[in-house]
Amino acid sequence: MREDRFVWVMQPDFLLAPSQLSLFEKALEDLQNHRPIQYIIGETHFGSLSLKVREEVLIPRPETLELVHWVCEVARQFPHEIHILDIGTGSGCIPISLGLALPNAALTAIDVSEKAIGLATENAALYHQDIAFVQADVLLLDQLPQSYDMIVSNPPYVRELEKKEMSRNVLDYEPALALYVPDSDPLIFYRKIAHLAQQSLKQGGALFFEINEYLGEETNYLLSQLGFRDCEIRKDIFGKDRMIKAIK
Ligand SMILES: C[S@@+](CC[C@H](N)C(=O)[O-])C[C@H]1O[C@@H](n2cnc3c(N)ncnc32)[C@H](O)[C@@H]1O
């Protein structure tokens, strides 16, 4: 591909075929309408991975990669096979990265969205990762499929009131299901997942969340109230409270 680009530059007389030109024109129009480039080309990068993305599924963010690195740091301290669950898997970026980094990990991933589960399955196949994908609404679950050493989640956490800070590429194109929570109960997913984790996380197991930068203290308080210990908040590369770890 790189070679192709080089060849094009070296040929000033190179002309695109009309069908190729119309693709470019359509892409330009889409960009002017704020459609994310990742949806236009159908691909995004997550660390060293190239993942497929489609409009119905959230484009993975670099902050989430920082969460993955933290999970790996802790997971490497487990000498035996470890069972890890990802809740709200979207493109599958979290379990695929964990699977590649941790040969001793057995991975399960849940999402309510059929489109997300379909895409995550395609992405896992690209990287030959054997991940058990489950379509389920975590808010309706009474219990998790089995017990785990670690549970990780980047759940929806943007309050409606924060929409005014957001740009059109996110507001107009990314799935609301993946992003928003009611202003009246912004920690709805954290509370539910923490309750489920109280039953299904092994003693000494770790719960990791990506968090809303404005709700770090509230999330910390919630997890402590639910009996988790050693809660630790970490900031992302932009200096914002972005992730939390808690131990059962
Ligand atoms: C913020 S996105 C995270 C996606 C992916 N893990 C990432 O980091 O890019 C939240 C995900 O949670 C899923 N989700 C929303 N509500 C859910 C529910 N009730 N049960 C399970 N998954 C849900 C969405 O479909 C979406 O894929």
Ligand as a Chemical Component Dictionary entry (heavy atoms), coordinates in Angstrom:
data_LIG
# 
_chem_comp.id                   LIG 
_chem_comp.type                 NON-POLYMER 
_chem_comp.pdbx_formal_charge   0 
_chem_comp.three_letter_code    LIG 
# 
loop_
_chem_comp_atom.comp_id 
_chem_comp_atom.atom_id 
_chem_comp_atom.alt_atom_id 
_chem_comp_atom.type_symbol 
_chem_comp_atom.charge 
_chem_comp_atom.model_Cartn_x 
_chem_comp_atom.model_Cartn_y 
_chem_comp_atom.model_Cartn_z 
_chem_comp_atom.pdbx_ordinal 
LIG C1  C1  C 0  -18.583 3.104  25.643 1  
LIG S1  S1  S 1  -19.008 1.737  24.604 2  
LIG C2  C2  C 0  -17.515 0.779  24.776 3  
LIG C3  C3  C 0  -17.186 -0.075 23.589 4  
LIG C4  C4  C 0  -15.809 -0.720 23.651 5  
LIG N1  N1  N 0  -15.637 -1.522 24.844 6  
LIG C5  C5  C 0  -14.736 0.354  23.615 7  
LIG O1  O1  O 0  -14.090 0.581  24.650 8  
LIG O2  O2  O -1 -14.549 0.963  22.553 9  
LIG C6  C6  C 0  -20.220 0.890  25.573 10 
LIG C7  C7  C 0  -20.716 -0.421 25.011 11 
LIG O3  O3  O 0  -21.708 -0.914 25.915 12 
LIG C8  C8  C 0  -22.762 -1.503 25.167 13 
LIG N2  N2  N 0  -23.967 -1.462 25.984 14 
LIG C9  C9  C 0  -24.840 -0.425 26.153 15 
LIG N3  N3  N 0  -25.842 -0.775 26.970 16 
LIG C10 C10 C 0  -25.621 -2.066 27.325 17 
LIG C11 C11 C 0  -26.324 -2.992 28.133 18 
LIG N4  N4  N 0  -27.460 -2.650 28.751 19 
LIG N5  N5  N 0  -25.827 -4.247 28.265 20 
LIG C12 C12 C 0  -24.667 -4.603 27.649 21 
LIG N6  N6  N 0  -23.958 -3.764 26.859 22 
LIG C13 C13 C 0  -24.423 -2.508 26.702 23 
LIG C14 C14 C 0  -22.854 -0.676 23.906 24 
LIG O4  O4  O 0  -23.488 -1.396 22.859 25 
LIG C15 C15 C 0  -21.376 -0.346 23.647 26 
LIG O5  O5  O 0  -20.802 -1.282 22.778 27 
# 
loop_
_chem_comp_bond.comp_id 
_chem_comp_bond.atom_id_1 
_chem_comp_bond.atom_id_2 
_chem_comp_bond.value_order 
_chem_comp_bond.pdbx_ordinal 
LIG C1  S1  SING 1  
LIG S1  C2  SING 2  
LIG S1  C6  SING 3  
LIG C2  C3  SING 4  
LIG C3  C4  SING 5  
LIG C4  N1  SING 6  
LIG C4  C5  SING 7  
LIG C5  O1  DOUB 8  
LIG C5  O2  SING 9  
LIG C6  C7  SING 10 
LIG C7  O3  SING 11 
LIG C7  C15 SING 12 
LIG O3  C8  SING 13 
LIG C8  N2  SING 14 
LIG C8  C14 SING 15 
LIG N2  C9  SING 16 
LIG N2  C13 SING 17 
LIG C9  N3  DOUB 18 
LIG N3  C10 SING 19 
LIG C10 C11 SING 20 
LIG C10 C13 DOUB 21 
LIG C11 N4  SING 22 
LIG C11 N5  DOUB 23 
LIG N5  C12 SING 24 
LIG C12 N6  DOUB 25 
LIG N6  C13 SING 26 
LIG C14 O4  SING 27 
LIG C14 C15 SING 28 
LIG C15 O5  SING 29 
# 
